[in-house]
Amino acid sequence: MSLSTARATAAAPSLRAPAAAVRPFLGLIDSVLVEDGGEFEFPGAIARSHATAAWTWMRRDLGSGLIDADGPDSPDAQQLLDAAMPQLLQRAHAALAAAADTREAERRLRTQLGGEGEWQRLRMVLEALKCRALLAKAKSFGRAVNGLTDESALAQALQAMPLQDQAVAALLMQATLGQVSNPARLVTATVRIAGAPTEAAVQRVGLAPLLDAVLAHAQNQVPALQVHGTFADIDLTCRAIHRFHRLVRALHTHVELDRNGRRAAIVGAVTKRVSDRVEARLRDVPMDINQALRRAREGTDRLDGDRLLSALNGVYILATVRECRESLALNALFDRSWTQVGEALEMHIQRNLDLLRQNPEDTVTSERLASSIKMAELRFNSEYADVLRRAKEAVERR
């Protein structure tokens, strides 16, 4: 097989992807989808598996003449689906009406959808599809919030949402918040509208869906904290920790949640899940640093790239947790790891500098020292790291 043939063969699946690989509804309601595995459900947040089940059902059982079941996931296909959606929704509601006639018909529809959870969330999926144009506007509003400095204008824009329909409001808040870099902006505007920083006051003015959207987005950071393997996406993990911190701080700082209420319980439970995920990684950081930065005790000294990367990733997470510790239940472990990492880095940097002075051409020690200086920049500060870099360069110039 020639190279060009191999490339064409490898590219073929992307030109006509299997139906299972296509995004639910070709991305029309992606702004309100959350990843699976959440402990709590929220009105405006739809689990990806529930959306996929509804999409499979509509494509398979309702889409005749309207949907190309084997078509690719592309902008053109999304546009065609959007145009066909009114007819698809009519067919879906007709199927629901038929299911309401007899228990047997309802049982068949539940089976077609895949289970009880999919059945319970079907109406929310259909509502999101009905509001798909509003979801696009909500996303635009969310992006606009990032540059909006007039707090009164922001409050007016929030009040202009269809708050009388809480199901629609929940979807719009979910879509909006996904685009807002600083969730506290929306929360403070909500408190301003409510006239008091209490959960009950927010509820009275119809803006409780925003509180639920904050919680839904906070919980949706948990899947990104699945840190496995040396080459795990640490940038994604650190962004998830930062995002969780901003979301939880927006509530804790500006809204007095009912201590015995559901939302306060959810904050506690989700905080524990996030903290447990991060805790396992923090425990290993000092050990990873010692293994990565010490010289081999016997045999030929060589650089262990995997261990170095693992140690560096751990220090990135540690530095991120330091910035976000107010929102995490990790104080004792963090303090211990932070101290141990600082002591370990100072010791290994001094040792490797001494080794490099003895042999300035030792490339293994030089690279190990460069990695330790990068970790020191994260653990201490850039000024200290610059001093160490200059010391390293001075040794290597001899």
DOTOR-711477 format. One record per residue (C-alpha): y negated, z, x negated. Coordinates in steps of 0.1 Angstrom, whole numbers, plus 5000, padded with zeros to 4 digits. Layout:
BEGIN
<rec <Y,Z,X>> ...
END
This chain:
BEGIN
<rec <5000,5000,5000>> <rec <4966,4990,4986>> <rec <4937,5015,4983>> <rec <4917,4997,5010>> <rec <4947,4998,5033>> <rec <4952,5035,5027>> <rec <4916,5042,5035>> <rec <4918,5021,5067>> <rec <4950,5040,5078>> <rec <4934,5074,5071>> <rec <4903,5064,5091>> <rec <4922,5051,5121>> <rec <4926,5084,5139>> <rec <4888,5090,5139>> <rec <4882,5057,5156>> <rec <4904,5066,5185>> <rec <4910,5103,5184>> <rec <4937,5119,5205>> <rec <4926,5133,5238>> <rec <4932,5168,5226>> <rec <4908,5164,5197>> <rec <4879,5154,5219>> <rec <4852,5181,5226>> <rec <4852,5195,5261>> <rec <4831,5172,5282>> <rec <4820,5154,5250>> <rec <4795,5181,5242>> <rec <4776,5180,5275>> <rec <4778,5218,5278>> <rec <4783,5229,5242>> <rec <4752,5250,5244>> <rec <4769,5276,5266>> <rec <4803,5275,5250>> <rec <4816,5305,5229>> <rec <4846,5308,5207>> <rec <4879,5322,5221>> <rec <4890,5358,5214>> <rec <4861,5377,5228>> <rec <4869,5410,5243>> <rec <4841,5407,5270>> <rec <4831,5379,5293>> <rec <4795,5371,5303>> <rec <4783,5350,5332>> <rec <4765,5324,5312>> <rec <4790,5321,5283>> <rec <4821,5300,5287>> <rec <4851,5303,5264>> <rec <4859,5271,5247>> <rec <4895,5273,5259>> <rec <4884,5276,5296>> <rec <4861,5246,5292>> <rec <4889,5227,5275>> <rec <4913,5235,5304>> <rec <4887,5223,5330>> <rec <4880,5192,5309>> <rec <4917,5184,5307>> <rec <4922,5188,5344>> <rec <4892,5167,5354>> <rec <4901,5140,5329>> <rec <4937,5139,5339>> <rec <4937,5145,5376>> <rec <4902,5135,5388>> <rec <4889,5110,5363>> <rec <4907,5079,5375>> <rec <4883,5050,5373>> <rec <4856,5072,5358>> <rec <4869,5085,5324>> <rec <4886,5068,5296>> <rec <4912,5095,5289>> <rec <4919,5081,5254>> <rec <4883,5072,5246>> <rec <4865,5085,5214>> <rec <4841,5113,5213>> <rec <4808,5094,5207>> <rec <4772,5093,5220>> <rec <4780,5062,5241>> <rec <4810,5079,5257>> <rec <4789,5110,5264>> <rec <4762,5089,5281>> <rec <4789,5072,5303>> <rec <4804,5106,5312>> <rec <4770,5120,5321>> <rec <4764,5090,5345>> <rec <4799,5096,5360>> <rec <4795,5134,5363>> <rec <4781,5134,5399>> <rec <4812,5117,5412>> <rec <4835,5139,5391>> <rec <4818,5170,5404>> <rec <4823,5157,5440>> <rec <4860,5153,5433>> <rec <4862,5187,5417>> <rec <4846,5204,5446>> <rec <4868,5185,5470>> <rec <4898,5198,5451>> <rec <4885,5233,5453>> <rec <4879,5230,5491>> <rec <4915,5217,5495>> <rec <4928,5246,5474>> <rec <4911,5270,5498>> <rec <4931,5257,5528>> <rec <4965,5271,5518>> <rec <4979,5295,5492>> <rec <5003,5268,5480>> <rec <4974,5244,5473>> <rec <4955,5271,5454>> <rec <4987,5279,5434>> <rec <4991,5242,5424>> <rec <4955,5240,5413>> <rec <4958,5272,5392>> <rec <4989,5257,5376>> <rec <4971,5225,5369>> <rec <4943,5244,5352>> <rec <4967,5264,5331>> <rec <4964,5300,5343>> <rec <4944,5327,5360>> <rec <4916,5329,5335>> <rec <4910,5292,5336>> <rec <4909,5294,5374>> <rec <4885,5323,5375>> <rec <4860,5305,5352>> <rec <4863,5270,5368>> <rec <4833,5275,5391>> <rec <4811,5286,5361>> <rec <4822,5254,5342>> <rec <4813,5233,5372>> <rec <4780,5251,5375>> <rec <4772,5244,5339>> <rec <4780,5207,5344>> <rec <4758,5206,5374>> <rec <4730,5221,5353>> <rec <4735,5200,5322>> <rec <4700,5185,5324>> <rec <4685,5220,5326>> <rec <4706,5231,5297>> <rec <4691,5204,5276>> <rec <4656,5217,5286>> <rec <4666,5252,5279>> <rec <4676,5242,5244>> <rec <4642,5226,5239>> <rec <4625,5257,5252>> <rec <4645,5278,5227>> <rec <4633,5256,5198>> <rec <4598,5258,5211>> <rec <4599,5296,5211>> <rec <4603,5296,5173>> <rec <4568,5282,5170>> <rec <4551,5299,5200>> <rec <4527,5326,5190>> <rec <4512,5333,5223>> <rec <4532,5362,5238>> <rec <4517,5358,5273>> <rec <4526,5321,5273>> <rec <4561,5330,5264>> <rec <4563,5356,5292>> <rec <4551,5330,5317>> <rec <4577,5305,5305>> <rec <4604,5330,5310>> <rec <4592,5338,5345>> <rec <4592,5301,5353>> <rec <4630,5300,5349>> <rec <4650,5299,5382>> <rec <4656,5337,5381>> <rec <4664,5338,5418>> <rec <4697,5321,5410>> <rec <4714,5345,5385>> <rec <4743,5322,5378>> <rec <4719,5294,5367>> <rec <4697,5319,5349>> <rec <4726,5331,5329>> <rec <4735,5296,5317>> <rec <4699,5288,5308>> <rec <4695,5321,5289>> <rec <4727,5314,5269>> <rec <4715,5279,5260>> <rec <4680,5290,5252>> <rec <4690,5319,5229>> <rec <4712,5297,5208>> <rec <4681,5280,5195>> <rec <4659,5310,5189>> <rec <4658,5322,5153>> <rec <4643,5356,5162>> <rec <4658,5370,5195>> <rec <4634,5399,5195>> <rec <4607,5374,5206>> <rec <4624,5368,5239>> <rec <4634,5405,5243>> <rec <4598,5417,5238>> <rec <4585,5391,5263>> <rec <4611,5403,5288>> <rec <4600,5439,5284>> <rec <4565,5428,5289>> <rec <4574,5412,5322>> <rec <4595,5442,5332>> <rec <4567,5466,5326>> <rec <4590,5491,5310>> <rec <4615,5490,5281>> <rec <4645,5501,5302>> <rec <4676,5482,5312>> <rec <4669,5490,5349>> <rec <4634,5476,5347>> <rec <4647,5443,5332>> <rec <4673,5442,5359>> <rec <4647,5445,5386>> <rec <4627,5415,5375>> <rec <4658,5393,5373>> <rec <4660,5390,5335>> <rec <4692,5409,5329>> <rec <4709,5375,5321>> <rec <4689,5375,5288>> <rec <4705,5409,5279>> <rec <4739,5395,5286>> <rec <4731,5363,5266>> <rec <4722,5385,5236>> <rec <4755,5403,5239>> <rec <4774,5371,5243>> <rec <4759,5356,5212>> <rec <4765,5388,5192>> <rec <4802,5388,5202>> <rec <4804,5352,5193>> <rec <4796,5360,5156>> <rec <4830,5377,5153>> <rec <4851,5346,5147>> <rec <4829,5336,5117>> <rec <4838,5369,5100>> <rec <4875,5358,5095>> <rec <4872,5358,5058>> <rec <4905,5346,5044>> <rec <4912,5331,5009>> <rec <4891,5324,4979>> <rec <4874,5294,4994>> <rec <4864,5309,5027>> <rec <4830,5298,5039>> <rec <4810,5328,5027>> <rec <4776,5312,5037>> <rec <4789,5310,5073>> <rec <4801,5347,5071>> <rec <4767,5359,5058>> <rec <4748,5339,5084>> <rec <4770,5355,5111>> <rec <4763,5390,5098>> <rec <4725,5382,5097>> <rec <4727,5367,5132>> <rec <4746,5397,5146>> <rec <4720,5421,5131>> <rec <4691,5402,5146>> <rec <4707,5401,5180>> <rec <4717,5438,5181>> <rec <4684,5450,5166>> <rec <4665,5430,5193>> <rec <4682,5452,5219>> <rec <4682,5485,5201>> <rec <4646,5483,5191>> <rec <4631,5471,5223>> <rec <4653,5480,5252>> <rec <4667,5514,5263>> <rec <4702,5507,5274>> <rec <4719,5531,5298>> <rec <4740,5552,5276>> <rec <4768,5553,5302>> <rec <4764,5517,5312>> <rec <4785,5486,5305>> <rec <4761,5470,5281>> <rec <4758,5501,5258>> <rec <4796,5502,5257>> <rec <4798,5465,5248>> <rec <4773,5470,5220>> <rec <4794,5498,5206>> <rec <4827,5479,5209>> <rec <4814,5447,5194>> <rec <4797,5466,5166>> <rec <4830,5482,5157>> <rec <4848,5448,5157>> <rec <4822,5433,5134>> <rec <4822,5463,5111>> <rec <4860,5464,5109>> <rec <4860,5427,5099>> <rec <4834,5433,5071>> <rec <4849,5466,5060>> <rec <4881,5450,5047>> <rec <4861,5427,5025>> <rec <4838,5454,5011>> <rec <4866,5476,5000>> <rec <4879,5449,4976>> <rec <4846,5440,4959>> <rec <4846,5466,4930>> <rec <4882,5458,4922>> <rec <4875,5420,4923>> <rec <4846,5424,4899>> <rec <4867,5444,4874>> <rec <4895,5419,4875>> <rec <4872,5389,4872>> <rec <4849,5401,4844>> <rec <4872,5419,4820>> <rec <4887,5402,4790>> <rec <4925,5396,4790>> <rec <4942,5425,4773>> <rec <4969,5403,4758>> <rec <4975,5367,4753>> <rec <4949,5340,4753>> <rec <4917,5349,4770>> <rec <4908,5325,4798>> <rec <4885,5323,4827>> <rec <4900,5330,4861>> <rec <4879,5309,4884>> <rec <4895,5321,4916>> <rec <4888,5357,4908>> <rec <4853,5350,4897>> <rec <4846,5332,4930>> <rec <4862,5360,4950>> <rec <4840,5386,4932>> <rec <4808,5365,4937>> <rec <4816,5360,4973>> <rec <4821,5397,4977>> <rec <4788,5406,4962>> <rec <4771,5380,4985>> <rec <4786,5399,5015>> <rec <4777,5432,5000>> <rec <4740,5421,4996>> <rec <4740,5408,5031>> <rec <4754,5440,5045>> <rec <4726,5459,5027>> <rec <4700,5439,5046>> <rec <4718,5444,5079>> <rec <4733,5479,5076>> <rec <4713,5494,5104>> <rec <4733,5473,5129>> <rec <4767,5481,5113>> <rec <4790,5511,5112>> <rec <4796,5509,5074>> <rec <4772,5534,5058>> <rec <4797,5555,5039>> <rec <4817,5526,5027>> <rec <4786,5505,5018>> <rec <4771,5533,4998>> <rec <4803,5538,4978>> <rec <4808,5501,4972>> <rec <4771,5495,4963>> <rec <4772,5522,4937>> <rec <4806,5512,4922>> <rec <4795,5475,4921>> <rec <4763,5484,4902>> <rec <4782,5506,4877>> <rec <4809,5479,4872>> <rec <4784,5451,4866>> <rec <4763,5471,4841>> <rec <4795,5480,4822>> <rec <4809,5444,4821>> <rec <4775,5428,4813>> <rec <4771,5451,4783>> <rec <4807,5445,4771>> <rec <4804,5407,4775>> <rec <4770,5407,4757>> <rec <4786,5426,4728>> <rec <4815,5402,4727>> <rec <4792,5372,4727>> <rec <4772,5387,4699>> <rec <4804,5388,4679>> <rec <4812,5352,4687>> <rec <4783,5332,4701>> <rec <4805,5302,4705>> <rec <4830,5319,4729>> <rec <4826,5297,4760>> <rec <4849,5319,4781>> <rec <4828,5350,4775>> <rec <4796,5330,4780>> <rec <4807,5317,4814>> <rec <4820,5352,4824>> <rec <4786,5367,4814>> <rec <4768,5340,4834>> <rec <4787,5348,4865>> <rec <4781,5386,4861>> <rec <4744,5379,4857>> <rec <4744,5360,4890>> <rec <4761,5390,4906>> <rec <4735,5413,4891>> <rec <4708,5392,4906>> <rec <4723,5399,4940>> <rec <4730,5435,4933>> <rec <4698,5445,4915>> <rec <4670,5419,4915>> <rec <4659,5386,4900>> <rec <4637,5402,4874>> <rec <4666,5422,4859>> <rec <4688,5390,4860>> <rec <4661,5370,4842>> <rec <4660,5397,4814>> <rec <4698,5394,4810>> <rec <4696,5356,4810>> <rec <4670,5356,4782>> <rec <4692,5381,4762>> <rec <4722,5358,4767>> <rec <4702,5327,4755>> <rec <4689,5346,4725>> <rec <4725,5354,4714>> <rec <4737,5319,4719>> <rec <4708,5304,4699>> <rec <4718,5323,4667>> 
END
